[in-house]
């Protein structure tokens, strides 16, 4: 069976849930110096996949970021960081494109 690259990958709810569970099991977010108690109470993690922390729980980037040390990050080939404050990989890439367009036009 050939994989069609120009078609979006459509996952069932069960497949998506399985991916989220697997990523959550390997997630380093709770070990990050930027991670906060409010995120822990909400079991908020895998920001690389889901996006920013809920309700602005995590906002301070000064303590650093360990996203690049995460096995999920490396296996998928993410390039961005601070997913908990800036959004997931796709969201950050879209914002980068908008920022680049603003500079060009």
C-alpha positions in Angstrom: 0.0 0.0 0.0 1.4 3.4 -1.0 1.3 6.4 1.3 -0.1 9.4 -0.3 1.9 12.4 1.0 -0.4 15.1 -0.3 -3.4 13.9 1.7 -3.8 14.8 5.4 -3.5 11.9 7.9 -6.9 11.3 9.3 -6.9 9.6 12.7 -9.8 8.0 14.5 -10.6 9.2 18.0 -9.1 6.0 19.4 -5.8 6.5 17.4 -5.5 10.1 18.5 -6.1 9.1 22.2 -3.5 6.4 21.9 -0.9 8.9 20.6 -1.7 11.3 23.3 -1.3 8.6 26.0 2.0 7.5 24.6 3.4 11.0 24.4 2.1 11.7 27.9 4.0 8.7 29.2 7.3 10.0 27.8 6.7 13.7 28.5 9.4 15.7 30.3 7.2 18.8 30.9 6.8 18.1 34.7 10.6 18.1 35.1 11.0 21.5 33.4 12.0 24.4 35.5 9.3 26.5 33.8 6.5 24.0 34.8 4.3 25.2 37.6 2.1 23.8 40.3 -1.1 25.0 38.5 -0.1 22.8 35.5 0.6 19.9 37.7 -2.8 20.1 39.4 -4.5 20.2 36.0 -2.3 17.4 34.7 -1.3 19.8 32.0 1.5 18.5 29.8 2.5 17.5 26.2 2.4 21.1 25.2 4.4 20.2 22.1 1.2 18.5 20.9 -1.6 20.3 22.6 -0.3 23.9 22.7 0.0 26.5 25.4 -0.8 25.8 29.1 -4.4 26.3 30.1 -5.6 29.7 31.2 -2.1 31.1 31.0 -0.8 29.0 33.9 2.8 29.0 32.6 3.9 32.4 31.4 7.5 32.9 32.6 10.2 31.6 30.3 13.2 32.9 32.4 13.7 29.6 34.1 14.5 27.9 30.9 13.2 25.1 28.6 14.1 21.4 28.4 11.9 20.6 25.4 14.9 19.7 23.3 15.8 16.9 25.8 12.5 15.1 25.4 12.3 11.9 23.5 9.0 13.0 21.9 10.7 16.2 20.7 13.6 14.3 19.1 11.6 11.4 17.7 9.2 13.7 15.9 11.8 16.2 14.8 10.4 19.3 16.5 12.4 22.5 16.0 10.7 25.1 18.2 10.7 25.3 22.0 8.7 26.8 24.9 5.6 25.0 23.8 3.9 25.7 27.1 4.1 29.5 26.6 4.2 29.9 22.8 2.0 27.1 21.4 2.7 23.8 19.7 5.1 23.3 16.8 2.5 24.0 14.2 1.1 27.1 15.9 4.7 28.5 16.3 5.5 27.8 12.6 2.4 29.6 11.5 3.2 32.6 13.7 6.7 32.6 12.2 5.3 32.8 8.7 3.0 35.7 9.7 5.9 37.5 11.3 8.0 37.0 8.2 5.3 38.3 5.9 4.9 41.4 8.1 8.6 42.1 7.6 8.5 41.5 3.8 5.3 43.3 2.9 
